[in-house]
Structure formats: C-alpha cells, structure tokens
Amino acid sequence: MGGDEMEQELNVPECPICFVPYDNVFKTPLILPCSHTFCLECLSKLCVFQRELDTFFCPLCRALVTIPPGGIPKLPPNMSLVSQFPPWMGQLQEVWMEGSKLCWRKRGDQSYVTTTQNSVSQFPGGPEENMIITIYLLGPTTSHFTQPGDLVRIPQSLPHHRCSFCLRNYAFVLWIFICCVILLFIMIFFPTYIHF
C-alpha cells in the first residue's frame, strides 16, 4: 500500500457504535430515515431478534425505523460516506442475513478489504470462487470461511444451557436454605416438645 492509500484509509469515518472504520462489506455505512449513520454489523446486532417490517429505535435520537423487506442489509447506504472510501473500496458488496449471521459471497475475480472487531481482513483476488464469509451476530465474532452450502449453524441450545446452569445453582441454594430452616425448627421446638 502506498502512502496516499494509507492516508486515505486513515480518513475513513468510523461507526459511532463500535468505533471501527466503515468498509464496503460488513461495516457498510447505512443511513436511517433520521439521517444518522451506523455500520451494517452494528445495526444487524441491534435488530437480530426482529423481523422484516418490525420497527426499532435509532440508537442516537430514538426515531422509529422500519426494517425493510430483506432485513437490515437492505437499508440504504450513506453514499456521501462511501464516496470518501479509498478507490480499492469503492464498490459496495452484497451482504445478506441468514438467521443470526451476516453472509457475503467473495468472488474470485476482485480483491476486497473488510474491517471488523478492530482488524482489517484483506481478501485478494484469486482462484477461490464463491467463498462465503460469515459474521456471527450472537456467537463468536471471527469470520468463518466456508464453501456455499456448508454454512455452519449457531447452536440454539447455548442460552438454555446457561439458564439451566443458573437454575441448578438457585435450586441448590434453595435446597440448603430449606434444610437449614428445618434444622433450626427442630433445634428450637423439639426440646420444648420433649419437656411436656
């Protein structure tokens, strides 16, 4: 990368939620009807449990926003910010939601750069055709490289395991409390019962 390209990279604005510079893939700047802009990944995490045509509040001004058909990735990009991207990031990539993850198909004929979780991932053009890169919105934050059709599903039982672990702990504490109350009851009332 030359000095001019590095200088341009440093001037790319950041998302006000995650403070990571915008890019042309997962950190695409999306503009809300209230004119506030956030990256695709942050807005997707914010609305991960909501469906198309549901509403959510803008994180800054609390204005009501309707999720368009196709989900958060179908919100319009902020083209005034995209125009500030370096030339090698000028073309926005198509990203879609699949359950609770963002997916992007890397084509082998071009090179791309994406920034997520304070790291820059470079995908140079090459023989890999149709590689799928996914960002998990609920689980691990690292990118996963898979072939089409081999996308890994997030296990849905993880929150249940955490919940059952907490319930087991509460049940154990409750069981000890009940035993202590019974023991205290026996220690206080049993000697008086014997004297009569």
C-alpha angles and dihedrals in degrees: 000000000000126000093258092053092048090050091051091048091055090053095057107116121242132235109256091224104049099016091225118135115258119253138180098262126036095356095050109152108244121194121217124213088258088061095248116132129214134164121268093243095053094046090047091052090048092053101032093122095044129090134221113292091020115123133235135180125255106251091229109037101014092235113160114255126189117218107236125230105281093036134255094328087067093063110111118267119239098249094188088063093041089055088061092059119110113262093257089060097043099109116075115224127224111252124179137187120242109183107305098345139076117233132197128182111222110209118211098229099069139042124237139186124208130180123209134156092003094304132104118223117198119202108191120202113264148127095303103107123194098357111175116221116193134192115202111221096195105026135035115356097217123105118254122210114211140156119251111281093023098086110147117234121224111244106247094203097073097091089045091055091050091048094048090048090055092045091051089052092049091047091052092050091047091050091052091047092052091048090051092050091050091047091049091048091052093047093051104038104028095068091050091050091053093053093059 
